[in-house]
Each structure stands twice: as C-alpha cells, then as structure tokens.
Amino acid sequence: MRRVAGLAAVLVVVLVLAVPAGGETSLGGGGAVLRMEYTNPALEISNWTLEFHADGRGHFHADRDRSTAPKPETIEPTTVDRNIALSPAFAERMFALARRQRYLNVECESRMKVAFQGWKTLSYRGPDGEGSCRFNYSREKDIQAMGDALVGVASTLVEGARLELLLAHEPLGLDREMEYIVGAYKDGRLRQIFAIQGILERLAEDPAVMERVRKQARLLLAREDREK
C-alpha cells in the first residue's frame, strides 16, 4: 500500500475512523460471514482483517508494523478500525465464489514459484457450511480473484484513512494522493470506492481544498455511483 512522499514532517497517528451511528465494532447478527486476513511484513500497513455479510455490512481493522520506525517525511495511519458498507452486488459475488469453491474447503496455494504478495487467509462461516484456506498465490482462479478483489477493497479503506489524515494535518498532500487514487481505481488496484464515500464527499464540498482535489473527488463519486 502506497506511501506519501515529500511531506514536510513525520506524522504517525493512531486513526480510528468513526463508526456509523448505531454501529458495532464487530459483525453481529445471523447469516454467513466472509473473512479475509492479510499479512505482509514488507508493507507499511502490514496486517489487516476484512469481514462482511452478503448484504455488504462489514468491519475492517488494520495495523501498521510498530516494530519498525516510520520513514522520514511520511504520513500514515497506524490503526484503522471501522464498520464498513460494501456494495451488496460486490459482496454477493464474493459469497458466490466462496460457495462455488466448497465454502473454501480446498487446498488453494499454487505450487508455482510466484513472488511473495502477502499471506491471505480466506474463511467462510455460515449455516450452509464453513471452511478456510491460506495462500500467497492461489491455483484456483476463483480464490485468486477473491484475494485480489479484497486486497483492492482494503487498499481503498486505507487510502480513505490516509485522506482523513492529510485533510486534517497536511492538506497540500491531498493533490498527490488523489492523483494516485484516481489512477489506482482506474487500473483495479483499488476497489469499492463506494466504501470511502464520506471522505470523498467532504473533499468535494470543502472550499478550503484546492479545486483540482475537489474535482477528482467529484469524479470518483460519480464513478462509485455506477459501482454500486
């Protein structure tokens, strides 16, 4: 997940994004739950967990590797913890893939020699079945597609946290970050821009933010309307 370079000072902040009114800090209620845990010590945000129901309601928690000092001239969230709302259509696609793969009761790691991309553990739990599998790169096309998609969702959520920090502490850094987000969303590295609608709306409507940033935020909001 990308770092912001060229800022004037080091700022490492514990960021806990606001939980929507009436929300909880973890998933509750009935129905099946799809969960992905991710670990990659080489990344700034080295550990995260994303879980959600088929209607898109979910929770995201991410932590920075605190055993290493932050690099100079960076601004990064150390913790992101929030309830989320994904597109129901997207969530249903993920559930359909998991069920097609026997509720993830498969050996999913490829025997191919593939560069390390991070350990991903997918798990399904519901009244119709349960299972899990762990992989760096999966030999199963559906499972690899799920992993790629959910990494993209997590990347979007971390970018939303980063935008919150920049708006509050280094607004001049928003231009570069938004340029990255627009490009990453176009090529698929970011998924479900819908999930950070709140911060994008704040940027689009804030007269104190430079016009180019406001324009990019409006562009993303127009695209996320189609993504729902």
C-alpha positions, 0 to 999 in steps of 0.5 A, spaced: 500 500 500 502 506 497 506 511 501 506 519 501 512 522 499 515 529 500 511 531 506 514 536 510 514 532 517 513 525 520 506 524 522 504 517 525 497 517 528 493 512 531 486 513 526 480 510 528 475 512 523 468 513 526 463 508 526 456 509 523 451 511 528 448 505 531 454 501 529 458 495 532 465 494 532 464 487 530 459 483 525 453 481 529 447 478 527 445 471 523 447 469 516 454 467 513 460 471 514 466 472 509 473 473 512 479 475 509 486 476 513 492 479 510 499 479 512 505 482 509 511 484 513 514 488 507 508 493 507 507 499 511 500 497 513 502 490 514 496 486 517 489 487 516 482 483 517 476 484 512 469 481 514 462 482 511 455 479 510 452 478 503 448 484 504 455 488 504 455 490 512 462 489 514 468 491 519 475 492 517 481 493 522 488 494 520 495 495 523 501 498 521 508 494 523 510 498 530 516 494 530 519 498 525 520 506 525 516 510 520 520 513 514 522 520 514 517 525 511 511 520 511 504 520 513 500 514 515 495 511 519 497 506 524 490 503 526 484 503 522 478 500 525 471 501 522 464 498 520 464 498 513 458 498 507 460 494 501 456 494 495 451 488 496 452 486 488 460 486 490 459 482 496 454 477 493 459 475 488 464 474 493 459 469 497 458 466 490 465 464 489 466 462 496 460 457 495 462 455 488 469 453 491 466 448 497 465 454 502 473 454 501 474 447 503 480 446 498 487 446 498 488 453 494 496 455 494 499 454 487 505 450 487 508 455 482 514 459 484 510 466 484 513 472 488 511 473 495 504 478 495 502 477 502 499 471 506 491 471 505 487 467 509 480 466 506 474 463 511 467 462 510 462 461 516 455 460 515 449 455 516 450 452 509 457 450 511 464 453 513 471 452 511 478 456 510 484 456 506 491 460 506 495 462 500 500 467 497 498 465 490 492 461 489 491 455 483 484 456 483 482 462 479 476 463 483 480 464 490 485 468 486 480 473 484 477 473 491 484 475 494 485 480 489 478 483 489 479 484 497 486 486 497 483 492 492 477 493 497 482 494 503 487 498 499 481 503 498 479 503 506 486 505 507 487 510 502 480 513 505 484 513 512 490 516 509 485 522 506 482 523 513 489 524 515 492 529 510 485 533 510 486 534 517 494 535 518 497 536 511 492 538 506 497 540 500 498 532 500 491 531 498 493 533 490 498 527 490 494 522 493 488 523 489 492 523 483 494 516 485 487 514 487 484 516 481 489 512 477 489 506 482 481 505 481 482 506 474 487 500 473 483 495 479 488 496 484 483 499 488 476 497 489 469 499 492 470 506 492 463 506 494 466 504 501 470 511 502 464 515 500 464 520 506 471 522 505 470 523 498 464 527 499 467 532 504 473 533 499 468 535 494 464 540 498 470 543 502 472 550 499 478 550 503 481 544 498 484 546 492 479 545 486 483 540 482 482 535 489 475 537 489 474 535 482 477 528 482 473 527 488 467 529 484 469 524 479 470 518 483 463 519 486 460 519 480 464 513 478 462 509 485 455 511 483 455 506 477 459 501 482 454 500 486 
